[in-house]
Amino acid sequence: MQNFELTFLGCSSATPTSIRNPTAQLLNIAERFFLIDCGEATQIQLRKYKLKFQRINNIFISHLHGDHYFGLIGLLSSMHLLGRTLDLNIYCPPELEEIIDLQFKHSQTYLKYKIIYHHHKFIANDLIFEDSKVEVRTILLNHRIPCCGFLFIEKPLLANIAAETIKKYQISIEQIVKIKSGADFITQTGEIIPNNKLVTTQYKPRSYAYCSDTCYDERIIEFIKGVDLLYHEATFMNDMLSRAKETYHSTALQAATIAEKAAVNKLIIGHYSARYKDLQPLLDEAQTVFKNTVLSVEGESIVVSN
């Protein structure tokens, strides 16, 4: 079974604290490493938790508030200084290219590798990345400036055929490929063996929805329905609902309501305001609506099994 593991690098909101850093996550799907947002100290967190950042070939930036990208220049510089030559893809608001180019222009930094920018169109369900193992689509969020989340969906895995089944029916390599893709098998005597009698259990593709800064907005539900993991910001508790509305953020209760209505498997909350030293009350509030809620905690990982 291929990997599907999410590691938290930062879970604070606008400002870091002595124990929490701004937003950043690393998602490993089948040894493809996706960096999601890149707040201050992201490269330090990657080193701290022994995650090899030269294996990151795709970076996704949700929007241009500093707590989601201020760590990017440092990370790009370190990749250069440590000898990176592979192309790096950055999926981001168009203005980020100008910001990065300006920084490197005035520091006279000439990267040894090429950055390929993929500008957000800020439309819902836009396919922005795809390979043989995974696809990534946008989730249009409701924030003070243009902002999008990301939906990572594992491609369906081919079914397996037991060795004894291959031997029993004398199945050729060409026929094995067809059976793994869903075909039935016809024996030399003309008997049709149904596909479900030939293959082992097929696994449901896994999925992760990342909803960074956003106010409560039920329009995202149709795009995240039934995902295995949902990360939804929970900057405040519900007693600060007016502040959440004012800043286009969500409360823990609102995040849980979205999770409940979208029938997701597990909710992760994060992007905590620096005012909360103890995060347990945010978790308790969310669990009153959606029991299977967990806190994002820096250095911890969640593995989605199948």
N, C-alpha and C positions, 0 to 999 in steps of 0.2 A: 504494500500500500504506500503510495507516495505521500510526502509530507504535506501538512496543512497546519501551520503553526504561526501564531501571532504573538509578538513580543512587544511589550510597552517600554518605550524609552523616555517618554515625558507625558505627564497627565495634568499639569497645571494650566490655568487659563492665562490671562494677559501678562502677568508677571511671575517669574520664578520665585520660589521660596527656598529656604535653607534645606528643605527635604524633597522638593518637587521641582521638576523642570518643565518648560513649555512642551507643547504637543509634538510627538514623533512616535511612529510605530514602524516595526519591521515585520513584514508578512512573507513567510516562506511557503510557496506552493510548488511542490515538485522540484525543489532546489532552484526555483526562480525567486530572487530576493527583491521585494518591492518595498521601498522606503516611502512611507505615507506621512507627509508633512515633515518639516525639518526645523523645529524651534531651536533656540540657543542651546548649546552644549550637546547637540545630537551626536557629533563625532566623539565626544568624550564618553557619552553613554554607550556608544557602540564598542569603544575600547574597554570600558568598565565591565561590560557583560560578555566580552570576548566574541563579538560578532564581527566578522570580516567585511568591512565596508567596501573593499574592492570587488566583492561579489555582487554588489548592487549595480544593476544596469538600467533600472527604471525608477525614477523618483516622481511622486505625485504630490503636487502642492495644491491645496484646496482653495486658498485665497491669499490676498496680500496684506493681511494683518501680521505684524512682525512676529508674534508668538508662534506663527506657523511656517516661517521661512528664514528668520534671522540667523539660523545655524548653517544655512546652505553655502554661503561664500567660503566659510572655513572648511567645510567638508570637501567642496570642490577643489580648494587649494591643496588640502592634504592629499587628496587622490592624485593630483598632479605631482606634488613633491615626492610621493612614494612610487612614482613611475608608471602610473596608469597610462595605457595607450588605447584601450578599448573605447569605443563610442559609448556615450552616456545619454540616455533619453530622459528628458524632463517634460512632464505633462503639467501645464501651468497656465495661469492668466497671461495674456500676451505681454503685459507690461514688465513681467519678471525678466524677460530676455534683455530688455533695456537696462534694468537695474544691475544685472550681473555683468553685462558688457561694460557699463560705466565703471564699476568697481575694478574690473581687471584692466581697463584702459588706463586709469590713473595710478594703478600700482605697477603698471607695465608687466603684467603677468600674461604669459603666452602658454596656454595649456598644451600639454603633450597629447591630449586626446580631444576628440570632437564632441561638443554638446549638440544634440539634436532636440530642438524645441518642438513640442506639440501643443499648440495653443488651445485652451478651452473655448468652446463655442457657447458655453453656458446654456445648453439645452438638455432636457431630461433624456436619459436612456441612450446617450450618444456612445457608440462603441469606439473607444479610444486606444485599446490595446487588444491584440489577439495573437496567440501562437498555438501550438499543438496541445498545450496543457491547460491554458486558462484564457479567459477573456475578461476585460474590465470595461464597465460602463459608468457613465456619470449619473449622479443623483443631484438634481437641482435643489439647492437649499435656500432658505429665506433668511438672509443676514443683511447687515447694514451696507456691505459692499458685495459685489458679485462673488459667489461662493458655490462650490459644488463638492459633493461627496463622491464616493467611489464604491461601486459594487463589483467585487471580485467573484467570478464564477468558475469553478473547476469544470474542465471539459469532461464529458462522460468517459469513464474508463472502459476499455474493452474487456469483455467477459473472459474468464479462463475456462479451459477444457482440461479435465483430469486426464492424466497419462493413460489410465486404464480404459477410459472411454475412447481415446484415439486408437489404442491397440485393438479394442473390441470391434470397432467398426472399420478399422484400417483406413483412417481418415488421412488424406494427403495434406501437405503443407498449404497448397492452394485452397483446399476446402476448409482448412482450419481458419484461415483469414476470413473467409466468408461467414463461417459460423460465429466467429467472435463479433462480427458486425450485425448478427441477428438472423442469419439464414438458417433454414432447416437443412437436414442432410438426407440424401436419397442413397440407400444402399444399392449394391450391385443387383439385388433381387427386386428392386423397385419399391422397397418399404421406405416410407417417409418417417424420419425420426425428428420430432419437434425440437426446436432450438432449446426450449426450457428443459429438455431431457438430456441435453448434451453439455450445457455450460453450468458452471458453479454460479452462486449468487452474484448478481450484478449490483454494484454499489451506486447509491444515489450521489450525484455530483454535489460537492460541498460549496458553501457560499459564505461570503463575509461582506457586510455593508458597513461602510464608514461614513458616519454623518457628523461632520465636525461642527463648526459654529452655525447655529440656526435657531430661530425661534420655533415655537410649536407650530407645525404645519402638516396637516393630514394628507396633503397632496403627495408626500413621499411614500405613503403606505403601499400604493399599488406596485411600486418598484422594488420594495424590500420584503414583500410578503413571503413568509415562510423561510427566510434565510436561517442558516445555522447559527451565525453570530451577527449581532447588531451592536455596533458601537454608536451611542448617541450621546452627545454632550449633555451634561447636567451641571451647569455652572453654579446654580443656586438651589436652595431649598424652596419649597413652595410658599413659605412665608415672605419671600422676596420676589413674588410674582411680578409686581409692578416694575421692579428693577430689571428683571429678566426681559419683560416686554420692551422697556426703554432701550436696552442694549442689544436687542435681537438675539437673546440667548434663551435657554430652556431651563426648567427646573427638573429635579430628579423625578418628581411625580409626573411631569409631562413626558419625559423620556420613557418612563414605564408605560404610560398610556399608549404611546406610539407602538411600543413593543407588543403590548397586549392586542391592539387592533390589527397589527400586521402579522400576528400569530407566529412570531419568530421563536426559535428554539432557546436562545440565550441572549440576554441583554448585558452589555458592558457599559458602565457609565464612566465619564471622565471629564476633563477640562474644568477641574474644580477651581472655584474662586479661592484666592489666597486667604480669605477670611476664615476658611474652615481648616482648623488644625486637625480636628478629629473628623474622619470621613464616614464613620459609622452611621451618624444620623441621616446622611444622604442615601446610604444603602438601605437603611430601615424604611425611609420614606418611599423609595422606589419599590421595595418588596411588598408594600401594602397593596400595590396594583399588579405587579408582575414578579412572582416569587423567584423565578430563575434569573435573578440579577446579580452581577458581581461587580466589584470595583476594579478599575484599571490601576495597577500598582507597578511602578517602575521596576524593571528587571524581571518581572514575572511574565510567564508565557501561558497561552491557552492553546492546546492542541485539539483540533477537531478530528475525531475519529470517525470511522464509517463502518 
